[in-house]
Amino acid sequence: MAQLNHADCREILDLMSKIMGRGGESMAAHTASRRLLHHFGSAKGIAEASLEEIRKAGRVTGLQAKSLYCAIKLGRHLCAAPFQAGERFSNSKELYHRYRSRFYSTNREHFYSLHLNSKNRLIREVLVSIGSLSTSVVHPREVFAPAVRDSAAALIFFHNHPSGDPTPSNEDKDCTQRLVQAGQILGIRVLDHIVFGYSGYYSFSDSGQLNLNSEVRG
């Protein structure tokens, strides 16, 4: 629960209480919500739990557990709105909000590349690699071979940190530098590399770590 401030905790408790209390005020549902948040430690922890884990940890009925579980699943679907082919990338914040739900229940690093045309419109996304708990090994050849086949004019990279902290590691910085250099050789612009955390992100572009045009800013 240390990851949440008081206002976040209160809002999460209120939402869970209303879901399990069928929209009404219920002391039992509020108590169960507190048990769940204490047991799992965060909203993310609850979102990763199974239906049976919610029922047991919250000491709630099967119907209450199912209501909360289904609400979480629905929220994931509503939040999962990645860019579609032809859509234009505008800023890092939009990309973070579009893709963050993809990483809510994963404990491995996933490294993605977005292939863009000359107008920064999406051609397609590519899952480049799946790493370990703390690292994702990425080689420029794995990144740029499909980009060349797609005749991509620019690329955006993003990956998650299962720890929840979006601060880039030294490996992230080295990887980004190698990819930017490879892109310069091939004539393919690297517009950004975004690191996803639980409740925030780090953009190499926004932080001035890439030599980019001002069109890509968060």
Residue pairs with C-beta under 8 A, 6 or more apart in sequence:
1 9
1 37
1 38
1 41
1 42
2 41
3 41
3 42
3 44
3 164
3 198
3 199
4 12
4 42
4 43
8 43
9 37
12 33
12 37
12 43
13 30
13 33
13 34
13 37
16 29
16 32
16 33
16 36
16 37
16 46
16 68
17 25
17 26
17 29
17 30
17 32
17 33
18 24
18 29
19 67
19 68
19 71
20 26
20 29
20 32
20 33
20 58
20 60
20 64
20 67
20 68
21 28
21 29
21 30
22 67
29 60
29 64
32 58
32 59
32 60
32 64
33 58
35 57
35 58
35 59
36 46
36 54
36 57
36 58
36 68
37 43
37 46
39 57
39 58
40 46
40 48
40 49
40 57
42 198
44 104
44 164
44 198
46 54
46 68
46 72
47 72
47 76
47 104
47 105
48 104
48 105
49 57
51 65
51 66
51 69
52 65
54 60
54 65
54 68
54 69
55 61
55 62
55 64
55 65
58 64
58 65
58 68
60 68
75 101
76 101
76 104
79 97
79 100
79 101
80 101
80 102
81 98
82 98
82 99
82 102
82 125
83 89
83 95
83 98
83 114
83 122
83 125
84 122
85 122
85 123
85 124
86 121
86 122
87 121
87 122
88 119
88 120
88 121
88 122
89 95
89 114
89 116
89 120
89 121
89 122
89 156
89 191
89 216
91 216
91 217
91 218
92 192
92 194
92 201
92 203
92 205
92 206
92 216
92 217
92 218
93 201
93 218
95 156
95 158
95 192
95 194
96 194
96 196
96 201
99 112
99 158
99 196
100 196
100 201
102 110
102 160
103 110
103 160
103 162
103 196
106 160
106 162
107 133
107 162
108 130
108 131
108 132
108 133
108 136
108 162
109 130
109 131
109 132
109 133
109 134
109 135
109 136
109 159
109 160
109 161
109 162
110 127
110 129
110 130
110 131
110 136
110 159
110 160
111 127
111 128
111 129
111 130
111 131
111 136
111 138
111 157
111 158
111 159
112 125
112 126
112 127
112 128
112 157
112 158
112 159
113 125
113 126
113 128
113 143
113 146
113 147
113 155
113 156
113 157
114 122
114 125
114 126
114 155
114 156
114 157
114 158
115 122
115 123
115 124
115 125
115 126
115 146
115 147
115 150
115 152
115 155
116 122
116 123
116 152
116 153
116 154
116 155
116 156
116 191
117 123
117 151
117 152
117 153
117 154
118 153
118 154
120 154
120 191
120 215
120 216
123 150
123 151
123 152
124 150
126 146
126 147
128 138
128 142
128 143
129 136
129 137
129 138
129 142
130 136
131 137
133 162
134 161
134 162
134 163
135 171
136 159
138 175
138 179
140 178
140 179
140 182
143 155
143 157
143 179
143 182
144 182
144 183
144 186
144 188
147 155
147 186
147 188
148 186
148 188
152 188
153 188
153 189
154 188
154 189
154 190
154 191
155 179
155 183
155 188
155 189
155 190
155 191
156 190
156 191
156 192
156 193
156 194
157 176
157 179
157 190
157 192
157 193
157 194
158 192
158 193
158 194
158 195
158 196
159 172
159 195
159 196
160 195
160 196
160 197
161 167
161 195
161 196
161 197
163 197
164 197
164 198
164 199
165 197
166 195
166 196
166 197
166 200
166 201
166 202
167 195
167 197
167 202
168 176
168 195
168 202
168 204
172 193
172 195
173 209
175 193
176 190
176 193
176 204
176 209
176 210
179 190
179 193
180 190
180 210
180 211
183 189
183 190
189 212
190 210
191 205
191 210
191 212
191 216
192 203
192 204
192 205
192 206
192 210
192 212
192 216
193 203
193 204
193 205
193 210
194 201
194 202
194 203
194 204
195 201
195 202
203 218
204 210
205 212
205 216
205 217
205 218
206 217
206 218
